[in-house]
């Protein structure tokens, strides 16, 4: 019990980071896309939104990349501190995902060194989805199944992207799995924490603890 209590603050902080990362990323993408005439989610690459001179709100999208990457990496550190199963591998993959997102934001797809941009995108997508699968394999029950399926779906979408169009659809299929898992994981942690607080504060548990105290 003491160990689970010590775990709770880092996991709650990780849940806050995941939810802020996911919502912030989606908001940045939507804002950047709204300022890009003729941009289509199904046909155009996400990275196009971050190219200065091509995308009017490129700075917003690049901030979204950095925001997502840094918060996901920070959540990985918090999961490691919480002592969860598979924490070392999850942290390593979270750091790869974070570094990849920052690289995507710094080196744009139209740059002379666009190979670095492609490498960053690969790090972000593979690292993030592999982290999701790792999280799933470290758990039990429905959440385990959901996490593994989400992560594998993201990796499958990446393979489909390499095979052809619609590029925007397949790329988002490989990115939104990470975002979706973040929001799912955050919701699960918040719900678990609320459930524990309610059970600890219920009259039966309070009277039970008082009774055990009087007997001791």
C-alpha positions in Angstrom: 0.0 0.0 0.0 2.7 2.5 0.9 4.4 1.8 -2.4 1.2 2.6 -4.3 0.7 5.8 -2.4 4.3 6.9 -3.3 3.6 6.1 -7.0 0.5 8.3 -7.2 1.9 11.8 -7.3 4.4 11.1 -10.2 1.6 9.2 -12.2 -0.8 12.1 -11.6 1.8 14.5 -12.8 2.4 12.3 -15.9 -1.3 12.3 -16.6 -1.4 16.1 -16.5 1.5 16.2 -18.9 -0.1 13.6 -21.3 -3.4 15.5 -21.4 -1.8 18.9 -21.8 0.5 17.5 -24.6 -2.4 15.9 -26.5 -4.8 18.8 -26.3 -2.1 21.3 -27.0 -0.8 19.4 -30.1 -4.3 19.0 -31.6 -5.1 22.7 -30.9 -1.8 23.9 -32.5 -2.4 21.7 -35.6 -6.0 23.0 -36.0 -4.9 26.6 -35.7 -2.1 26.2 -38.1 -4.3 24.4 -40.6 -7.0 27.1 -40.4 -4.5 29.7 -41.6 -3.2 27.5 -44.5 -5.4 28.1 -47.6 -6.3 24.9 -49.4 -4.7 22.6 -46.7 -6.3 19.2 -46.4 -5.9 16.8 -43.4 -6.3 13.7 -45.7 -3.9 14.7 -48.4 -1.2 17.0 -46.9 1.6 16.2 -44.6 1.5 17.5 -41.0 5.0 18.9 -41.5 3.7 21.2 -44.2 2.1 23.2 -41.5 5.4 23.9 -39.9 7.3 25.2 -43.0 7.9 29.0 -42.7 7.0 30.9 -45.8 4.6 28.2 -46.9 2.4 28.0 -43.8 1.3 31.4 -42.5 1.1 30.0 -38.9 4.2 27.8 -39.1 5.4 29.0 -35.7 2.2 27.7 -34.0 2.7 24.2 -35.5 6.4 24.1 -34.6 5.5 25.1 -31.0 3.0 22.2 -31.0 5.7 19.8 -32.1 8.0 20.9 -29.3 5.2 21.0 -26.8 4.2 17.4 -27.5 7.7 16.2 -27.5 8.9 17.8 -24.3 5.8 16.9 -22.3 5.8 13.3 -23.5 9.4 13.0 -22.5 8.7 14.6 -19.1 5.9 12.1 -18.6 8.4 9.3 -19.3 10.6 10.6 -16.6 7.7 10.7 -14.2 6.6 7.1 -15.1 10.2 6.1 -14.3 10.1 7.8 -11.0 6.8 6.1 -10.2 8.6 2.7 -10.4 6.2 1.2 -12.9 6.9 -2.0 -14.8 8.9 -1.5 -18.0 9.8 2.0 -16.9 13.3 2.0 -18.3 12.3 1.1 -21.9 9.3 3.4 -21.8 11.5 6.3 -20.7 14.0 5.6 -23.4 11.3 5.5 -26.1 9.7 8.6 -24.7 13.0 10.5 -25.0 13.4 9.3 -28.6 9.8 10.5 -29.3 10.6 13.9 -27.7 13.8 14.4 -29.5 12.2 13.5 -32.8 9.5 16.1 -32.3 12.0 18.8 -31.5 14.0 17.9 -34.6 10.9 18.1 -36.7 10.2 21.6 -35.4 13.8 22.8 -35.9 14.6 21.2 -39.3 11.7 21.8 -41.7 10.7 19.5 -44.6 11.8 22.0 -47.2 15.3 22.5 -45.8 18.4 21.5 -47.5 19.1 19.0 -44.7 15.6 17.6 -44.9 17.0 14.1 -44.2 17.2 15.2 -40.6 13.6 16.2 -40.7 12.7 12.7 -42.0 14.8 11.1 -39.3 13.1 13.3 -36.7 9.7 12.3 -37.9 10.7 8.6 -37.8 12.0 9.0 -34.3 8.8 10.7 -33.2 6.4 8.2 -34.8 8.3 5.0 -34.1 9.4 6.0 -30.6 6.0 7.2 -29.6 4.0 4.2 -30.8 6.7 1.8 -29.5 6.3 3.5 -26.1 2.6 2.9 -26.3 3.1 -0.8 -27.0 5.6 -1.0 -24.1 3.2 0.6 -21.7 0.6 -1.9 -22.7 2.8 -4.9 -22.3 3.6 -3.7 -18.8 -0.1 -3.7 -17.7 -3.0 -6.1 -17.4 -6.5 -6.4 -18.6 -8.4 -4.2 -21.1 -5.9 -1.3 -20.9 -3.1 -3.7 -21.9 -5.0 -4.8 -25.0 -6.1 -1.3 -25.9 -2.5 0.1 -25.6 -0.9 -2.6 -27.7 -3.6 -2.4 -30.4 -3.3 1.4 -30.5 0.5 1.3 -30.8 0.5 -1.4 -33.4 -2.1 0.5 -35.4 0.2 3.5 -35.4 3.1 1.5 -36.7 1.0 -0.1 -39.3 -0.1 3.3 -40.5 3.5 4.4 -40.8 4.1 1.4 -43.1 1.1 2.3 -45.1 2.4 5.8 -45.4 5.6 4.5 -47.0 3.5 2.6 -49.5 1.6 5.6 -50.9 -1.3 8.0 -50.6 -3.4 9.5 -49.1 -0.3 10.8 -47.3 -2.0 13.0 -44.8 -4.5 10.3 -43.7 -1.8 7.6 -43.1 0.6 10.0 -41.4 -2.2 11.2 -39.0 -3.0 7.5 -38.5 0.5 7.0 -37.2 0.6 10.2 -35.1 -3.0 10.4 -33.7 -2.5 6.9 -32.1 0.1 8.5 -29.8 -2.1 11.5 -29.1 -5.1 9.3 -28.5 -3.2 7.0 -26.1 -2.0 10.0 -24.1 -5.5 11.2 -23.5 -6.6 7.6 -22.7 -3.8 7.1 -20.3 -4.4 10.4 -18.6 -8.2 9.6 -18.3 -7.3 6.2 -16.8 -5.0 7.7 -14.2 -7.4 10.4 -13.2 -10.3 8.0 -12.9 -8.2 5.6 -10.8 -7.1 8.4 -8.5 -10.7 9.6 -8.1 -11.9 6.1 -7.4 -9.2 5.6 -4.7 -10.1 8.9 -3.1 -13.8 8.1 -3.0 -13.2 4.6 -1.5 -10.9 6.0 1.2 -13.4 8.8 2.0 -16.5 6.5 2.1 -18.3 6.1 5.5 -17.6 2.3 5.4 -13.9 2.7 5.0 -13.8 5.5 7.6 -15.6 3.5 10.2 -13.6 0.4 9.3 -10.3 2.3 9.9 -11.7 3.7 13.2 -12.7 0.2 14.3 -9.3 -1.2 13.5 -7.6 1.7 15.3 -9.7 1.1 18.4 -9.0 -2.6 18.3 -5.3 -2.0 18.1 
